[in-house]
């Protein structure tokens, strides 16, 4: 396959290249695209040394698969050009996620939705991590209400976000100074920022609404009740989520654990006697989402559980899921 | 008043001394107690330089007010001796919080419960911060369900916890090493630990159950449905909580904001157009608990709201609340 990675120098773009290599995706030719700032840079990849190119809309490259880790605006402007030029496009931005004619896919949940599509949207990172854990619970117990509080890493704002956190922490710890901020709305070191993406008229942020809207679409449950509080926390690259669900059928922690343990993409980490539970420290760099801290809900009784999930934001939350979508496509992508 | 602070060299103990000074508590004599390790240390306080003493159970000091920021075991062993020796005791540990004959007090919520008592329990830090925000909502709308996810600072584990976080961060950031841990069960830098206090048979931690048990007692609502996920995050000294409530009467964000704005001990910080919302950065070192991000619940409709609260763990979560309890006591404490 001729594969192009767009936004190849960003945090997600770098992971895309790595994941393609790690998973043995059948790449025959790899082309890397980024902004003019990076043009000409040589990069070592699992597929040999590559030179960063600048995309020319007048001459879209001949690709079988295009993986986009760029802004929504860029995707809106160019994704369909790439499709027209013969590529199947997996877009990591929010540009097309809610379009009726574009499937939004977490392969463990709704791989079938990608069938035959030539433009597929990769979900919001928090949502992808949540969906793999919700799917087995929906299948067995039915979901009525989902309440999520997130603990989102700096990586959600890309390499610049991670850099700003590290630089700021050094300033605070070594010089007793104040962390500067430009990526985040406020300094993130030693702080929590309950503000990710823009505020909507209903008082939720767009990030919080993405969890509601995208979870419904991925799970095929347009009326599912989902409420989210999204909070940026001073960690580097794994997102965590405290989740409370109310179910249609009775549920026990034991039954929930069994469902999670058997679910693809989920690693049950729930041995509290040995202090084993999901954490960024253990989930970072891993493909599986960790789920644990499963217990009977104290507000929904035998129709609810509380649990905790942690997933690598750059992997299941972005690059891994995009490559899994490509893997799930049933046929060779283009002539 | 002759005031004794026990555990005076700890994070909470130091704040107790400071708060007594800042609020002009009528201290006529201040005595500071700590372990033998600190005995003889001279400390500058708002009441002059003081020498750390070691408590001798055989000769309890003559005090009007004893503020205890020590372990539950120490409190269990000695609090009643201090009462017998004439002091009113405000205990910051969990030793007596659930005893039927010991009031558990957040003055903005249930100051009356302290009346006439000579041993009063100061609540769990997360619970105290939550209770000041829940009380005005309960008064106006009635609470049915409360779902809380916490973001708890290192200070909840005392000065040693803060020190371990700072030292560990330096190691990670400067040497690319791995943070050591002894205070926390796992390294906290760049991590989240969903494990505070010990695990209970029902799978919740004791910290999480304290939020349930103590909220019920403080609010006088023994059947209130409260479920909590308590998570340690790499911040220094303010605890945050994402809260979803279901109410008995209909509630709107506007009405909830008005109730919070008028509530004692609460500062409404909810101007999202100007990126103003509760954060550790702004709530640290402040007496008031910040509440904001108020919006209609997407899972409970017109009978629920989501909101975010942040309070200084060492102040409203500990030292300030203890001094407020002392202030609320109606009469001179002892002869």
Interface residues (C-beta under 8 A of the other chain):
Chain A: X145 X146 X147 X149 X151 X166 X169 X170 X173 X174 X185 X186 X187 X190 X191 X192 X193 X194 X195 X199 X202 X203 X204 X212 X225 X226 X227 X229 X231 X233 X234 X235 X236 X240 X242 X244 X246 X253 X272 X273 X275 X277 X278 X279 X280 X281 X292 X293 X294 X295 X296 X297 X298 X299 X306 X308 X310
Chain B: X145 X146 X147 X149 X151 X166 X169 X170 X173 X174 X185 X186 X187 X190 X191 X192 X193 X194 X195 X199 X202 X203 X204 X212 X225 X226 X227 X229 X231 X233 X234 X235 X236 X240 X242 X244 X246 X253 X272 X273 X275 X277 X278 X279 X280 X281 X292 X293 X294 X295 X296 X297 X298 X299 X306 X308 X310
